[in-house]
Amino acid sequence: MRPVRIGCSGWNYDDWRGRLYPEGLGKARWLSRYAEEFETVEVNSTFYRLASRDAVGRWVEQTPSGFIFALKASRYLTHIRRLRDLEQGIERYYERIEPLVRSDKLGPIVWQLPANFHRDDELLSGALAGLPAGRHCFEFRHESWFKPPVYELLRRHGAALVVADHPKWPFQARELTADWTLIRLHHGRRGRRGNYSERELDEWARRIAQWRRRAELFVYFNNDWEGFAVDNARSLRGRLAG
C-alpha cells in the first residue's frame, strides 16, 4: 500500500476557531496546531501572489519533519500567461519558495487552469518540458482536456492529472497518470452547503483504498467554510485507518 496524506486547502480560517484552534490561540501558532492534526496542507495563497521568503521559512520552522506542503502555481502563469513563456515567471516563483525547496517538505505544485482554457497539446507539452524537477499536477476545468492524448502527455513527463470533485465540473476524470496523484475535494454534492455526506466519504474512501495499491495519494478538502474541511478530512482519515 502506498502512502495516503490527507489535509485541507489552507489553514488560516477564522471559523476553524473552536473546531481546530482553541479559543485564545494566536494566529501565529495556527500552522503549528494544524500540523499536530494533519501531515500535509495545500497552500492557495501562492496562486494569488508571490510568497514571502520569510513567511515560507517560518512554514518550514513551524512544522515537524515529514510534513508536506502542496503549493498552487501562480495564476499569473496559468491564467495570464496561460502556459506561454513561463521561464522568468517560474524562476521568480521558485526564488520565493526557496526555503521549502531546500527542505524536505515541498510536495506537488498544483497547476490549476481556468475554465475557459481549451485543450492545447502543444502548449501543455512545452510547459511540461520546462518545469523544474519535482512533482507537478494539472487541474483542468474545460471538458476538452479530458482525452487520452492529454493523459499520455502527462504520463510521459511524470505529471499527475488532478482528481477533482466539484458539481460545476462533472466531467473531470479520475485518471491516474503517474505513480502518485493529488485529489482536490472542493464541494460535497449530498451534504448540506458543500459538506461531504457520510455516504460520499464512504465512496471516496473506497476509491482511495483501491488507488493506493498503485499510487501515492495527496488528498485535500477545499470546503473550508463552517469547518467542513476539518471534519471531512478527519472522517476520511478515520475510514482509511479502519
DRENTORZA-36198 format. One record per residue: residue number from 1; residue in one letter; x, y, z of N, C-alpha, C, CB in turn. Coordinates in steps of 0.05 Angstrom, whole numbers. Glycine has a CB too. Layout:
<sites>
  kepa  vovo    n_xx    n_yy    n_zz   ca_xx   ca_yy   ca_zz    c_xx    c_yy    c_zz   cb_xx   cb_yy   cb_zz
   NUM     A       X       Y       Z       X       Y       Z       X       Y       Z       X       Y       Z
...
</sites>
This chain:
<sites>
  kepa  vovo    n_xx    n_yy    n_zz   ca_xx   ca_yy   ca_zz    c_xx    c_yy    c_zz   cb_xx   cb_yy   cb_zz
     1     M      17     -24       0       0       0       0      18      25       0     -19       0      24
     2     R      11      44     -17      26      69     -18      15      89       3      24      82     -47
     3     P      31     109      10      21     128      30      -3     144      20      44     147      37
     4     V     -20     152      39     -42     170      33     -40     192      54     -70     156      35
     5     R     -36     217      44     -34     240      62     -60     257      58      -9     257      56
     6     I     -73     263      80     -99     277      79     -96     303      95    -121     259      91
     7     G    -106     324      83    -105     350      96    -126     369      84     -78     363      93
     8     C    -122     395      88    -141     415      79    -126     435      60    -153     430     103
     9     S    -142     450      46    -131     471      28    -130     497      45    -149     475       3
    10     G    -107     501      58    -103     524      75    -108     517     104    -121     546      66
    11     W    -100     536     121    -104     532     150    -113     557     164     -78     522     162
    12     N    -113     579     151    -118     605     165    -146     614     161     -98     626     154
    13     Y    -165     600     174    -193     607     172    -205     612     199    -208     583     158
    14     D    -218     635     202    -229     644     228    -249     624     239    -240     671     226
    15     D    -266     613     221    -287     595     231    -277     568     239    -309     593     211
    16     W    -251     563     238    -240     539     249    -233     542     279    -214     531     234
    17     R    -236     567     289    -231     571     317    -253     557     333    -231     602     324
    18     G    -244     542     353    -263     526     368    -267     498     357    -289     540     370
    19     R    -260     494     332    -262     468     319    -235     454     316    -276     470     292
    20     L    -215     470     308    -187     461     307    -169     477     325    -177     462     278
    21     Y    -175     503     327    -158     521     342    -172     529     368    -150     546     326
    22     P    -159     524     391    -171     532     416    -175     562     418    -154     523     440
    23     E    -196     571     431    -200     599     437    -176     610     451    -226     604     454
    24     G    -167     633     442    -144     646     454    -117     639     441    -142     638     482
    25     L    -117     619     423     -92     612     409     -87     633     387     -93     583     397
    26     G     -65     647     388     -58     667     368     -54     655     340     -34     682     376
    27     K     -61     671     319     -59     661     292     -31     653     284     -69     682     273
    28     A     -11     665     297      17     658     291      23     629     298      36     676     306
    29     R       6     617     315      10     589     323      -9     569     310       7     587     353
    30     W     -25     579     292     -45     562     279     -33     541     262     -64     579     263
    31     L     -12     547     247       0     527     230      12     504     247      22     539     212
    32     S      25     511     269      36     491     286      15     473     297      52     503     309
    33     R      -8     485     305     -31     469     314     -42     451     292     -53     487     326
    34     Y     -45     463     268     -55     448     245     -37     423     241     -56     465     220
    35     A     -11     427     242       8     405     237       9     384     258      36     417     233
    36     E      -3     390     281      -7     369     301     -29     349     293     -13     381     329
    37     E     -47     359     277     -71     344     269     -68     330     242     -96     361     269
    38     F     -55     345     223     -53     336     195     -24     336     187     -70     353     176
    39     E     -17     319     167      11     316     159      16     330     132      18     287     156
    40     T      -4     344     122       0     358      96     -20     381      94      -2     339      72
    41     V     -13     401      78     -32     423      72     -27     432      44     -28     447      92
    42     E     -49     442      31     -47     454       5     -48     484       9     -69     444     -14
    43     V     -29     499      -2     -27     528       2     -39     542     -23       2     537       6
    44     N     -61     556     -19     -74     570     -40     -63     598     -44    -104     572     -35
    45     S     -51     610     -24     -42     638     -26     -22     642     -48     -31     648       1
    46     T      -6     622     -54      14     624     -75       2     626    -103      33     600     -74
    47     F     -24     621    -106     -38     625    -131     -43     654    -135     -65     609    -130
    48     Y     -49     669    -114     -57     697    -116     -34     717    -116     -76     704     -94
    49     R     -12     710    -103      11     728    -101      36     713     -95       6     749     -78
    50     L      59     725    -102      84     712     -97      88     709     -66     108     728    -109
    51     A      98     687     -58     103     682     -29     125     700     -19     109     653     -24
    52     S     124     705       7     146     718      21     166     697      30     135     735      45
    53     R     191     701      23     212     681      32     212     678      62     239     690      21
    54     D     209     700      76     209     699     106     185     682     116     208     727     118
    55     A     162     686     104     139     670     112     143     641     106     113     680      98
    56     V     154     635      82     158     607      75     179     595      94     169     605      46
    57     G     199     610     102     218     600     121     205     593     148     240     620     126
    58     R     185     609     156     170     603     181     153     578     178     153     627     189
    59     W     142     574     154     127     549     150     144     525     155     115     548     121
    60     V     168     526     145     187     503     148     193     500     178     213     508     132
    61     E     198     522     192     206     520     220     182     511     238     215     548     230
    62     Q     158     517     231     135     513     248     122     485     244     115     534     244
    63     T     133     469     226     121     443     221     142     421     226     111     441     192
    64     P     132     397     233     151     376     240     163     363     216     137     355     257
    65     S     184     347     220     196     331     198     175     313     186     220     315     209
    66     G     175     312     160     156     295     146     130     309     137     148     272     163
    67     F     126     333     147     103     349     139     107     358     110      98     373     157
    68     I      85     358      94      87     364      65      69     387      58      81     339      48
    69     F      80     406      43      65     428      31      61     424       1      79     455      37
    70     A      36     423      -7      30     425     -36      24     455     -41       5     407     -44
    71     L      34     466     -63      31     494     -69      16     498     -95      58     508     -70
    72     K      -3     517     -95     -15     525    -121       5     541    -137     -41     541    -115
    73     A       7     535    -162      23     552    -180      10     579    -184      27     538    -208
    74     S      26     599    -190      16     626    -193      -5     629    -215      39     645    -198
    75     R     -26     644    -210     -46     648    -231     -35     666    -253     -71     662    -218
    76     Y     -14     680    -248       0     695    -269       9     676    -291      24     711    -259
    77     L      19     652    -283      29     633    -302       6     617    -315      47     613    -288
    78     T     -16     612    -301     -37     595    -311     -60     611    -324     -48     579    -289
    79     H     -66     635    -313     -89     649    -323     -82     674    -340    -105     659    -299
    80     I     -58     685    -337     -50     708    -353     -31     699    -375     -36     730    -335
    81     R      -9     687    -367       9     676    -387      -3     652    -401      36     669    -374
    82     R     -20     638    -388     -34     615    -399     -14     594    -411     -54     623    -421
    83     L       6     588    -394      27     569    -400      47     577    -422      14     543    -408
    84     R      46     602    -430      65     612    -450      88     627    -437      50     631    -470
    85     D     112     622    -448     136     637    -439     138     638    -408     135     666    -450
    86     L     141     615    -397     139     612    -368     166     616    -353     128     586    -361
    87     E     188     616    -368     214     613    -355     219     634    -333     236     615    -375
    88     Q     215     660    -339     221     680    -319     201     679    -296     220     708    -332
    89     G     176     674    -302     156     672    -281     161     649    -262     128     670    -293
    90     I     169     627    -273     175     603    -256     199     609    -239     180     578    -274
    91     E     219     623    -250     243     630    -235     236     647    -211     264     644    -253
    92     R     219     667    -215     211     685    -193     195     669    -172     194     709    -204
    93     Y     177     652    -181     161     636    -163     178     619    -145     141     619    -179
    94     Y     197     605    -157     214     587    -142     234     602    -124     229     568    -161
    95     E     242     625    -132     260     641    -115     246     647     -88     269     667    -129
    96     R     220     653     -89     206     660     -65     200     635     -47     179     673     -72
    97     I     199     612     -58     193     588     -42     219     572     -36     172     569     -56
    98     E     241     585     -40     267     571     -38     271     557     -11     289     590     -42
    99     P     262     568      12     265     554      38     251     526      37     254     570      61
   100     L     229     524      23     215     499      21     230     480       2     187     502      11
   101     V     240     491     -20     255     475     -39     279     463     -26     264     492     -63
   102     R     293     478      -8     316     467       6     309     447      27     332     491      19
   103     S     285     448      37     276     429      58     267     403      45     254     441      75
   104     D     257     385      62     245     360      51     215     361      52     255     336      67
   105     K     204     386      53     175     389      57     160     399      33     171     408      79
   106     L     173     403      10     159     412     -14     146     388     -28     178     427     -33
   107     G     120     389     -31     106     368     -45      98     377     -73      81     360     -30
   108     P      75     369     -83      67     376    -110      62     405    -114      43     359    -118
   109     I      67     415    -139      58     441    -148      33     436    -164      80     456    -165
   110     V      12     451    -158     -15     447    -170     -19     469    -191     -38     448    -148
   111     W     -21     461    -216     -26     479    -238     -56     478    -245      -8     472    -263
   112     Q     -71     498    -235    -100     498    -240    -106     517    -263    -115     507    -214
   113     L    -116     507    -285    -121     523    -309    -150     533    -308    -117     506    -334
   114     P    -155     557    -320    -182     569    -319    -202     553    -335    -181     597    -328
   115     A    -227     557    -329    -248     541    -342    -252     549    -372    -275     546    -328
   116     N    -241     572    -380    -243     580    -408    -218     573    -424    -249     609    -410
   117     F    -200     558    -412    -175     549    -426    -180     522    -439    -151     548    -405
   118     H    -183     523    -466    -189     499    -481    -163     483    -485    -202     505    -508
   119     R    -166     458    -491    -144     440    -496    -125     450    -517    -154     412    -504
   120     D     -99     449    -510     -78     457    -529     -54     439    -522     -70     488    -527
   121     D     -51     417    -537     -30     398    -530      -2     410    -534     -33     373    -548
   122     E       2     427    -554      28     439    -558      36     456    -535      28     455    -584
   123     L      18     473    -525      24     489    -502      30     472    -477       0     508    -496
   124     L      14     452    -473      18     435    -449      45     421    -451      -4     415    -447
   125     S      52     411    -475      77     397    -479     101     415    -473      79     385    -507
   126     G      99     440    -483     121     459    -478     124     466    -449     117     484    -494
   127     A     101     469    -435     102     476    -407     113     453    -391      73     482    -397
   128     L     105     428    -397     115     405    -382     145     402    -386     101     379    -392
   129     A     155     407    -410     183     404    -416     200     424    -400     189     407    -445
   130     G     188     447    -393     204     468    -379     200     469    -349     196     494    -391
   131     L     186     450    -338     181     451    -309     206     443    -293     157     434    -302
   132     P     210     455    -270     232     447    -253     228     418    -243     235     466    -229
   133     A     249     407    -233     248     380    -221     228     380    -198     275     370    -212
   134     G     215     358    -195     195     356    -173     169     346    -184     192     382    -159
   135     R     149     345    -166     123     335    -173     105     358    -182     110     320    -149
   136     H      92     354    -205      74     374    -216      48     360    -224      86     389    -241
   137     C      25     374    -219      -1     362    -226     -18     384    -238     -15     349    -202
   138     F     -37     376    -255     -53     395    -270     -83     390    -265     -47     393    -301
   139     E     -96     412    -257    -125     411    -254    -138     426    -277    -133     424    -227
   140     F    -150     412    -296    -163     423    -319    -192     428    -312    -160     405    -344
   141     R    -203     450    -323    -231     457    -317    -247     461    -343    -232     481    -300
   142     H    -236     454    -365    -251     453    -390    -252     425    -400    -239     472    -412
   143     E    -276     417    -409    -281     389    -416    -262     378    -438    -309     386    -425
   144     S    -252     396    -455    -236     387    -478    -210     373    -470    -229     410    -496
   145     W    -200     378    -445    -174     367    -437    -176     337    -430    -164     382    -413
   146     F    -199     327    -425    -201     300    -413    -203     279    -436    -226     298    -395
   147     K    -179     276    -448    -176     258    -471    -150     241    -468    -176     273    -497
   148     P    -149     217    -479    -125     200    -476     -99     213    -485    -129     175    -492
   149     P     -98     229    -506     -72     241    -513     -61     260    -492     -75     256    -539
   150     V     -79     273    -478     -70     291    -456     -59     274    -433     -93     308    -446
   151     Y     -73     252    -427     -63     235    -405     -36     224    -413     -83     212    -400
   152     E     -32     217    -438      -6     206    -446      16     227    -444      -8     196    -475
   153     L      10     252    -451      29     274    -447      38     276    -418      18     301    -457
   154     L      18     275    -400      25     277    -371      42     253    -363      -1     278    -355
   155     R      35     230    -372      50     206    -365      79     208    -374      37     180    -377
   156     R      83     218    -398     109     220    -409     128     237    -392     108     231    -438
   157     H     116     257    -378     132     275    -362     129     270    -332     123     304    -368
   158     G     117     248    -325     114     241    -296      96     260    -281     140     241    -283
   159     A      78     274    -295      60     293    -282      33     279    -277      56     318    -300
   160     A      19     289    -257      -7     277    -249     -30     294    -259      -8     273    -219
   161     L     -51     280    -266     -77     294    -270     -90     297    -243     -95     277    -290
   162     V     -97     321    -236    -111     325    -210    -138     312    -212    -114     356    -204
   163     V    -144     296    -192    -171     284    -190    -187     304    -173    -171     255    -177
   164     A    -205     319    -186    -220     340    -173    -250     333    -171    -216     367    -187
   165     D    -263     344    -151    -291     338    -147    -306     364    -141    -295     318    -124
   166     H    -322     372    -160    -339     396    -156    -363     393    -175    -323     423    -162
   167     P    -387     399    -166    -410     396    -183    -410     414    -208    -435     401    -168
   168     K    -394     436    -207    -392     454    -230    -378     441    -254    -378     479    -223
   169     W    -361     421    -248    -345     408    -269    -348     378    -267    -315     417    -267
   170     P    -372     367    -274    -376     339    -270    -361     321    -289    -405     333    -274
   171     F    -348     333    -309    -334     317    -330    -305     312    -321    -334     332    -356
   172     Q    -296     322    -299    -268     318    -291    -263     288    -286    -261     335    -266
   173     A    -241     278    -298    -237     249    -298    -221     240    -273    -221     241    -323
   174     R    -223     215    -268    -208     202    -246    -188     183    -259    -227     186    -226
   175     E    -168     195    -271    -147     180    -286    -120     183    -272    -146     190    -315
   176     L    -107     161    -267     -80     162    -255     -59     163    -278     -75     138    -236
   177     T     -43     184    -279     -23     187    -300       5     185    -289     -27     213    -314
   178     A       8     180    -263      35     177    -251      32     157    -228      46     205    -241
   179     D      55     152    -215      53     134    -192      46     149    -166      80     120    -188
   180     W      34     172    -170      23     189    -148       1     206    -160      46     207    -134
   181     T     -16     216    -144     -35     236    -154     -45     253    -131     -59     221    -167
   182     L     -59     275    -138     -69     294    -119     -99     296    -123     -55     322    -122
   183     I    -114     295    -101    -143     295    -102    -152     321     -88    -155     270     -87
   184     R    -169     336    -102    -179     362     -91    -209     359     -88    -172     386    -109
   185     L    -219     358     -64    -247     354     -58    -259     381     -50    -251     334     -34
   186     H    -271     394     -70    -279     422     -68    -306     426     -54    -280     434     -95
   187     H    -325     408     -60    -353     415     -53    -369     389     -54    -365     437     -72
   188     G    -379     381     -30    -397     358     -30    -422     363     -45    -403     350      -1
   189     R    -434     341     -55    -458     344     -71    -483     336     -55    -456     326     -95
   190     R    -480     320     -35    -503     310     -20    -505     321       8    -502     280     -19
   191     G    -483     331      19    -484     342      46    -494     371      45    -456     342      58
   192     R    -500     382      68    -510     409      69    -489     430      63    -522     415      97
   193     R    -496     449      46    -479     472      40    -451     465      31    -478     491      63
   194     G    -447     443      18    -420     436       9    -405     416      27    -404     460       6
   195     N    -416     410      50    -405     389      67    -407     362      52    -419     388      94
   196     Y    -387     344      56    -389     318      44    -405     300      63    -361     306      40
   197     S    -425     286      51    -442     268      67    -427     243      75    -467     261      51
   198     E    -438     229      94    -425     204     103    -423     184      79    -442     191     126
   199     R    -443     183      63    -442     165      40    -421     173      20    -470     165      26
   200     E    -418     199      15    -397     208      -3    -369     202       8    -399     239      -7
   201     L    -365     206      34    -339     199      46    -334     169      44    -338     208      75
   202     D    -354     153      47    -351     124      44    -342     118      15    -377     109      50
   203     E    -354     131      -4    -347     126     -32    -318     134     -38    -366     141     -51
   204     W    -310     158     -28    -282     167     -32    -263     148     -18    -279     196     -23
   205     A    -269     139       5    -252     121      20    -248      95       3    -263     114      47
   206     R    -269      85      -9    -266      61     -25    -248      66     -50    -294      51     -34
   207     R    -252      89     -63    -235      95     -86    -206      97     -78    -245     121     -99
   208     I    -201     112     -57    -174     116     -48    -160      90     -40    -173     136     -25
   209     A    -175      73     -27    -164      46     -19    -156      30     -43    -185      30      -2
   210     Q    -170      33     -65    -162      20     -90    -138      33    -102    -185      19    -109
   211     W    -139      60    -105    -117      74    -118     -90      72    -104    -124     103    -121
   212     R     -91      70     -77     -66      69     -62     -51      43     -66     -71      73     -32
   213     R     -63      24     -79     -49       0     -86     -27       5    -107     -68     -22     -96
   214     R     -31      27    -123     -12      33    -144      -2      62    -145     -24      26    -170
   215     A     -11      78    -126      -3     106    -127      -3     118     -99     -22     123    -145
   216     E      17     136     -95      17     152     -71      -3     175     -74      46     164     -65
   217     L     -18     181     -53     -40     200     -55     -38     223     -36     -66     185     -51
   218     F     -44     247     -47     -46     271     -31     -76     280     -34     -26     294     -40
   219     V     -90     283     -11    -119     289     -11    -124     314       4    -135     265       0
   220     Y    -137     334      -8    -143     359       5    -172     366       2    -125     382      -7
   221     F    -184     374      25    -211     384      26    -210     415      24    -226     375      51
   222     N    -224     426       4    -224     454      -1    -250     468       8    -220     459     -30
   223     N    -268     453      21    -293     464      31    -289     475      59    -317     443      31
   224     D    -273     497      61    -263     506      87    -285     519     104    -241     526      82
   225     W    -306     530      92    -326     545     107    -340     526     127    -347     557      88
   226     E    -347     539     150    -361     525     172    -345     501     183    -388     515     163
   227     G    -319     500     177    -302     478     187    -307     452     174    -307     475     216
   228     F    -322     452     151    -328     426     138    -302     411     130    -345     431     113
   229     A    -282     426     120    -258     413     111    -244     397     134    -238     433     100
   230     V    -243     409     157    -231     396     180    -246     370     187    -230     415     205
   231     D    -272     373     189    -289     349     196    -287     328     175    -318     358     200
   232     N    -288     335     150    -287     315     128    -260     302     127    -294     329     101
   233     A    -239     317     131    -212     305     130    -209     285     153    -190     327     131
   234     R    -218     293     176    -216     274     199    -232     249     194    -226     288     224
   235     S    -256     252     182    -273     229     177    -261     210     156    -301     238     169
   236     L    -251     222     135    -239     205     114    -214     191     125    -231     222      90
   237     R    -198     205     140    -174     192     152    -182     168     169    -158     212     168
   238     G    -203     172     185    -213     150     202    -222     126     186    -234     160     220
   239     R    -236     131     164    -245     109     148    -222      93     136    -263     120     125
   240     L    -201     107     128    -179      93     116    -161      79     136    -162     112     100
   241     A    -163      88     161    -147      75     182    -160      51     193    -142      95     205
   242     G    -187      48     188    -202      27     200    -198       0     186    -231      34     200
</sites>
